[in-house]
Structures are given as C-alpha cells and as structure tokens.
Amino acid sequence: MAAAEVMPNQSVVERVTSLPLVSSTYSLVFSVYSNTKDNHPYIRSVCEAAEQGVRTITSVALTTASPIIGKLEPQSKTPA
C-alpha cells in the first residue's frame, strides 16, 4: 500500500480528502447526486432546500467554532 504524501502545511481535512478512497467515493456520490437532481424536479427542490439549510448551519457552526479551530489547528498539522 502506498503511503499518502504529507505536506507540512496541509490541514487534516486536506489530508483526508487527498486519500484515494475518499476522493473516489466523493466523486461517485457527487455524480449520483447531480444526476438525480438533474433528472427529478421534485427531488431537486428538496435537495436545494436541504443544501441551503446545510450552508446556513455550516456558516453558524464555523463562526462559533473558529476560536477553537484556531487553537487546535497547529496541533493537527504536525505529521503523523
């Protein structure tokens, strides 16, 4: 098994998303999701409402968690 290349300034999220299994799974799920939205108008409206809700929740969570993330991020950047 090949080891994933670790860049010194990569965040944990960047490291995880660069893993081949995570990347290919994301591509597959995104493709199915996009095709479903494109082909089913009722599902599209539900998905768009859910996406807006997730954007709102993410924005609030990020604003709230920013001080904590700022303190933890230097620790999470150290190579494993």
DSSP file (Angstrom, degrees, kcal/mol; ACC not computed):
  #  RESIDUE AA STRUCTURE BP1 BP2  ACC     N-H-->O    O-->H-N    N-H-->O    O-->H-N    TCO  KAPPA ALPHA  PHI   PSI    X-CA   Y-CA   Z-CA
    1    1 A M              0   0    0      0, 0.0     2,-0.3     0, 0.0     0, 0.0   0.000 360.0 360.0 360.0 132.0    0.0    0.0    0.0
    2    2 A A        -     0   0    0      1,-0.1     2,-0.2     0, 0.0     0, 0.0  -0.571 360.0-122.2 -80.0 139.2    1.4    3.4   -0.9
    3    3 A A        -     0   0    0     -2,-0.3     2,-0.2     1,-0.1    -1,-0.1  -0.586  27.4-112.3 -80.2 142.6    1.7    6.0    1.8
    4    4 A A        -     0   0    0     -2,-0.2     2,-0.3     1,-0.1    -1,-0.1  -0.533  34.7-110.5 -72.8 138.5   -0.1    9.3    1.2
    5    5 A E        -     0   0    0     -2,-0.2     2,-0.6    13,-0.1    -1,-0.1  -0.552  30.5-148.7 -71.8 128.8    2.3   12.2    0.8
    6    6 A V        -     0   0    0     -2,-0.3    -1,-0.0    -3,-0.0    -3,-0.0  -0.891   5.4-157.2-105.0 119.4    2.1   14.5    3.8
    7    7 A M    >   -     0   0    0     -2,-0.6     3,-1.5     1,-0.1     8,-0.1  -0.754  21.8-126.7 -91.6 141.1    2.7   18.2    3.1
    8    8 A P  T 3  S+     0   0    0      0, 0.0    -1,-0.1     0, 0.0    -2,-0.0   0.812 106.3  40.7 -60.6 -31.8    3.8   20.2    6.1
    9    9 A N  T 3  S+     0   0    0      2,-0.0     2,-0.2    69,-0.0    69,-0.1   0.237  85.9 121.3-103.4  14.2    1.1   22.9    5.9
   10   10 A Q    <   -     0   0    0     -3,-1.5     2,-0.1    67,-0.2    -4,-0.0  -0.554  57.8-131.6 -77.9 140.1   -1.8   20.6    4.9
   11   11 A S     >  -     0   0    0     -2,-0.2     4,-2.2     1,-0.1     5,-0.2  -0.383  27.2-105.3 -80.4 168.4   -4.8   20.7    7.2
   12   12 A V  H  > S+     0   0    0      1,-0.2     4,-2.6     2,-0.2     5,-0.2   0.904 122.2  52.9 -60.2 -42.1   -6.4   17.4    8.5
   13   13 A V  H  > S+     0   0    0      1,-0.2     4,-2.7     2,-0.2    -1,-0.2   0.916 108.7  49.1 -62.1 -43.5   -9.3   17.9    6.0
   14   14 A E  H  > S+     0   0    0      1,-0.2     4,-1.1     2,-0.2    -1,-0.2   0.896 111.4  50.1 -63.4 -39.6   -6.9   18.3    3.1
   15   15 A R  H  < S+     0   0    0     -4,-2.2     4,-0.4     2,-0.2     3,-0.3   0.930 113.1  45.4 -63.7 -45.1   -5.0   15.2    4.1
   16   16 A V  H >< S+     0   0    0     -4,-2.6     3,-1.5     1,-0.2     6,-0.3   0.923 112.0  50.6 -66.3 -43.9   -8.2   13.1    4.4
   17   17 A T  H 3< S+     0   0    0     -4,-2.7    -1,-0.2     1,-0.3    -2,-0.2   0.696 102.9  61.6 -70.3 -16.3   -9.7   14.3    1.1
   18   18 A S  T 3< S+     0   0    0     -4,-1.1    -1,-0.3    -3,-0.3    -2,-0.2   0.575  77.9 108.1 -84.5  -7.7   -6.4   13.5   -0.7
   19   19 A L  S <> S-     0   0    0     -3,-1.5     4,-2.8    -4,-0.4     5,-0.2  -0.510  75.7-130.2 -68.0 134.7   -6.8    9.8    0.2
   20   20 A P  H  > S+     0   0    0      0, 0.0     4,-2.7     0, 0.0     5,-0.3   0.873 104.8  50.2 -56.3 -42.0   -7.7    7.9   -3.0
   21   21 A L  H  > S+     0   0    0      2,-0.2     4,-2.1     1,-0.2     5,-0.2   0.917 113.9  44.8 -64.6 -42.5  -10.6    6.0   -1.4
   22   22 A V  H  > S+     0   0    0     -6,-0.3     4,-2.5     2,-0.2    -1,-0.2   0.923 114.6  49.2 -66.3 -44.5  -12.2    9.2    0.0
   23   23 A S  H  X S+     0   0    0     -4,-2.8     4,-2.2     1,-0.2    -2,-0.2   0.925 113.6  44.2 -62.6 -46.6  -11.6   11.1   -3.3
   24   24 A S  H  X S+     0   0    0     -4,-2.7     4,-2.2    -5,-0.2    -1,-0.2   0.879 113.3  51.3 -68.5 -36.6  -13.2    8.3   -5.5
   25   25 A T  H  X S+     0   0    0     -4,-2.1     4,-2.7    -5,-0.3     5,-0.2   0.922 110.0  50.0 -64.4 -43.6  -16.1    7.9   -3.1
   26   26 A Y  H  X S+     0   0    0     -4,-2.5     4,-2.8     1,-0.2     5,-0.2   0.927 110.3  50.4 -59.7 -45.3  -16.8   11.6   -3.1
   27   27 A S  H  X S+     0   0    0     -4,-2.2     4,-2.2     1,-0.2    -1,-0.2   0.907 112.2  47.0 -60.4 -42.8  -16.7   11.7   -6.9
   28   28 A L  H  X S+     0   0    0     -4,-2.2     4,-2.3     2,-0.2    -2,-0.2   0.939 114.4  45.5 -65.3 -47.7  -19.1    8.8   -7.2
   29   29 A V  H  X S+     0   0    0     -4,-2.7     4,-2.7     1,-0.2    -2,-0.2   0.909 113.1  50.8 -63.6 -42.2  -21.6   10.2   -4.6
   30   30 A F  H  X S+     0   0    0     -4,-2.8     4,-2.7    -5,-0.2     5,-0.2   0.904 110.0  50.4 -62.2 -41.5  -21.4   13.7   -6.3
   31   31 A S  H  X S+     0   0    0     -4,-2.2     4,-2.4    -5,-0.2    -2,-0.2   0.931 112.8  44.9 -62.5 -46.9  -22.1   12.2   -9.7
   32   32 A V  H  X S+     0   0    0     -4,-2.3     4,-2.3     2,-0.2    -2,-0.2   0.919 114.6  49.5 -63.3 -44.0  -25.1   10.2   -8.5
   33   33 A Y  H  X S+     0   0    0     -4,-2.7     4,-2.5     2,-0.2    -2,-0.2   0.928 112.6  46.7 -61.3 -47.1  -26.4   13.2   -6.5
   34   34 A S  H  X S+     0   0    0     -4,-2.7     4,-2.4     1,-0.2    -2,-0.2   0.919 112.7  48.8 -63.4 -44.5  -26.0   15.6   -9.5
   35   35 A N  H  X S+     0   0    0     -4,-2.4     4,-1.7    -5,-0.2    -1,-0.2   0.892 111.4  50.5 -63.4 -39.1  -27.7   13.2  -12.0
   36   36 A T  H  X S+     0   0    0     -4,-2.3     4,-1.3    -5,-0.2     8,-0.2   0.935 111.8  47.2 -63.7 -46.2  -30.6   12.7   -9.6
   37   37 A K  H  < S+     0   0    0     -4,-2.5     3,-0.3     1,-0.2     7,-0.3   0.897 112.6  50.1 -62.3 -39.9  -31.1   16.4   -9.2
   38   38 A D  H  < S+     0   0    0     -4,-2.4    -1,-0.2     1,-0.2    -2,-0.2   0.819 117.0  39.3 -68.4 -30.8  -30.9   17.0  -12.9
   39   39 A N  H  < S+     0   0    0     -4,-1.7    -1,-0.2     1,-0.2    -2,-0.2   0.544 112.3  53.0-100.9  -7.9  -33.4   14.3  -13.8
   40   40 A H     X  -     0   0    0     -4,-1.3     4,-2.3    -3,-0.3    -1,-0.2  -0.863  58.3-169.5-133.7  99.8  -36.1   14.6  -11.0
   41   41 A P  H  > S+     0   0    0      0, 0.0     4,-1.8     0, 0.0    -1,-0.1   0.831  88.0  50.9 -60.4 -35.6  -37.5   18.1  -10.5
   42   42 A Y  H  > S+     0   0    0      2,-0.2     4,-1.5     1,-0.2     5,-0.1   0.917 112.6  45.8 -69.6 -41.6  -39.3   17.3   -7.2
   43   43 A I  H  > S+     0   0    0      1,-0.2     4,-2.9     2,-0.2     5,-0.2   0.869 107.8  59.9 -66.8 -35.3  -36.2   15.9   -5.7
   44   44 A R  H  X S+     0   0    0     -4,-2.3     4,-2.7    -7,-0.3    -2,-0.2   0.923 104.3  48.5 -58.2 -45.5  -34.2   18.9   -7.0
   45   45 A S  H  X S+     0   0    0     -4,-1.8     4,-1.8     1,-0.2    -1,-0.2   0.881 113.1  47.5 -66.1 -36.6  -36.3   21.3   -5.0
   46   46 A V  H  X S+     0   0    0     -4,-1.5     4,-2.4     2,-0.2    -1,-0.2   0.916 113.1  48.8 -67.1 -43.3  -35.9   19.2   -1.8
   47   47 A C  H  X S+     0   0    0     -4,-2.9     4,-2.8     1,-0.2    -2,-0.2   0.903 110.1  50.9 -64.2 -41.5  -32.2   18.9   -2.4
   48   48 A E  H  X S+     0   0    0     -4,-2.7     4,-2.1     2,-0.2    -1,-0.2   0.887 110.7  49.0 -65.1 -38.3  -31.8   22.7   -2.9
   49   49 A A  H  X S+     0   0    0     -4,-1.8     4,-2.1    -5,-0.2    -1,-0.2   0.914 112.8  47.8 -65.7 -41.9  -33.7   23.4    0.3
   50   50 A A  H  X S+     0   0    0     -4,-2.4     4,-2.5     2,-0.2    -2,-0.2   0.903 109.9  52.9 -64.7 -40.7  -31.5   20.9    2.2
   51   51 A E  H  X S+     0   0    0     -4,-2.8     4,-2.5     1,-0.2    -1,-0.2   0.903 108.6  49.9 -61.5 -41.7  -28.4   22.5    0.6
   52   52 A Q  H  X S+     0   0    0     -4,-2.1     4,-2.2     2,-0.2    -1,-0.2   0.907 110.5  50.2 -64.4 -40.9  -29.4   25.9    1.8
   53   53 A G  H  X S+     0   0    0     -4,-2.1     4,-2.6     2,-0.2    -2,-0.2   0.908 110.6  48.9 -62.5 -42.1  -30.1   24.6    5.3
   54   54 A V  H  X S+     0   0    0     -4,-2.5     4,-2.8     2,-0.2     5,-0.2   0.903 109.8  52.2 -65.1 -40.9  -26.6   23.0    5.4
   55   55 A R  H  X S+     0   0    0     -4,-2.5     4,-2.2     2,-0.2    -2,-0.2   0.919 112.2  46.2 -60.6 -42.9  -25.0   26.2    4.2
   56   56 A T  H  X S+     0   0    0     -4,-2.2     4,-2.2     2,-0.2    -2,-0.2   0.940 114.8  45.6 -65.2 -47.9  -26.7   28.2    6.9
   57   57 A I  H  X S+     0   0    0     -4,-2.6     4,-2.8     1,-0.2     5,-0.2   0.904 113.0  51.0 -62.8 -41.7  -25.8   25.7    9.6
   58   58 A T  H  X S+     0   0    0     -4,-2.8     4,-2.9     2,-0.2     5,-0.2   0.905 108.7  51.4 -62.9 -42.2  -22.2   25.4    8.4
   59   59 A S  H  X S+     0   0    0     -4,-2.2     4,-2.1    -5,-0.2    -1,-0.2   0.925 113.4  44.1 -61.4 -45.5  -21.8   29.2    8.5
   60   60 A V  H  X S+     0   0    0     -4,-2.2     4,-2.3     2,-0.2    -2,-0.2   0.920 115.2  48.7 -65.7 -44.1  -23.1   29.4   12.0
   61   61 A A  H  X S+     0   0    0     -4,-2.8     4,-2.7     1,-0.2    -2,-0.2   0.907 111.6  49.3 -64.1 -41.7  -21.0   26.4   13.2
   62   62 A L  H  X S+     0   0    0     -4,-2.9     4,-1.4     2,-0.2    -1,-0.2   0.912 111.3  48.9 -65.4 -42.2  -17.9   27.8   11.5
   63   63 A T  H  < S+     0   0    0     -4,-2.1    -1,-0.2    -5,-0.2    -2,-0.2   0.908 116.0  43.9 -62.0 -41.7  -18.3   31.2   13.1
   64   64 A T  H  < S+     0   0    0     -4,-2.3     4,-0.3     1,-0.2    -2,-0.2   0.876 118.6  42.5 -70.8 -38.4  -18.9   29.6   16.5
   65   65 A A  H  X S+     0   0    0     -4,-2.7     4,-2.8    -5,-0.2     3,-0.4   0.552  84.9  97.1 -89.0  -7.8  -16.0   27.1   16.2
   66   66 A S  H  X S+     0   0    0     -4,-1.4     4,-2.5     1,-0.2    -1,-0.2   0.873  82.9  50.4 -53.4 -44.7  -13.4   29.4   14.7
   67   67 A P  H  > S+     0   0    0      0, 0.0     4,-1.2     0, 0.0    -1,-0.2   0.904 114.4  44.9 -61.6 -38.2  -11.7   30.2   18.1
   68   68 A I  H  > S+     0   0    0     -3,-0.4     4,-2.1    -4,-0.3     3,-0.3   0.919 112.5  50.6 -70.4 -43.6  -11.4   26.5   18.9
   69   69 A I  H  X S+     0   0    0     -4,-2.8     4,-2.7     1,-0.2    -1,-0.2   0.897 106.3  56.5 -61.0 -40.6  -10.2   25.6   15.4
   70   70 A G  H  < S+     0   0    0     -4,-2.5    -1,-0.2    -5,-0.3    -2,-0.2   0.851 110.7  43.9 -59.9 -35.4   -7.6   28.3   15.6
   71   71 A K  H  < S+     0   0    0     -4,-1.2     4,-0.4    -3,-0.3    -1,-0.2   0.846 119.8  40.6 -77.7 -34.8   -6.2   26.8   18.8
   72   72 A L  H >X S+     0   0    0     -4,-2.1     4,-1.8     1,-0.2     3,-0.6   0.757  96.3  77.4 -86.4 -26.2   -6.3   23.2   17.6
   73   73 A E  H 3X S+     0   0    0     -4,-2.7     4,-1.2     1,-0.2    -1,-0.2   0.880  90.0  53.7 -59.0 -43.4   -5.1   23.6   14.0
   74   74 A P  H 34 S+     0   0    0      0, 0.0     4,-0.3     0, 0.0     3,-0.3   0.879 111.0  48.6 -59.6 -33.8   -1.4   24.0   14.8
   75   75 A Q  H X4 S+     0   0    0     -3,-0.6     3,-0.9    -4,-0.4    -2,-0.2   0.864 109.6  51.5 -70.8 -35.8   -1.5   20.7   16.7
   76   76 A S  H 3< S+     0   0    0     -4,-1.8    -1,-0.2     1,-0.2    -3,-0.1   0.644  99.7  65.4 -77.8 -13.4   -3.4   18.9   13.9
   77   77 A K  T 3< S+     0   0    0     -4,-1.2    -1,-0.2    -3,-0.3   -67,-0.2   0.571  73.7 107.9 -85.5  -9.4   -0.8   20.0   11.3
   78   78 A T  S <  S-     0   0    0     -3,-0.9   -69,-0.0    -4,-0.3    -3,-0.0  -0.499  82.2-104.4 -70.5 136.8    2.0   18.0   12.8
   79   79 A P              0   0    0      0, 0.0    -1,-0.1     0, 0.0    -2,-0.1  -0.276 360.0 360.0 -62.5 144.4    2.9   15.0   10.7
   80   80 A A              0   0    0     -3,-0.1    -2,-0.1     0, 0.0    -3,-0.0   0.467 360.0 360.0 -76.3 360.0    1.8   11.6   12.0
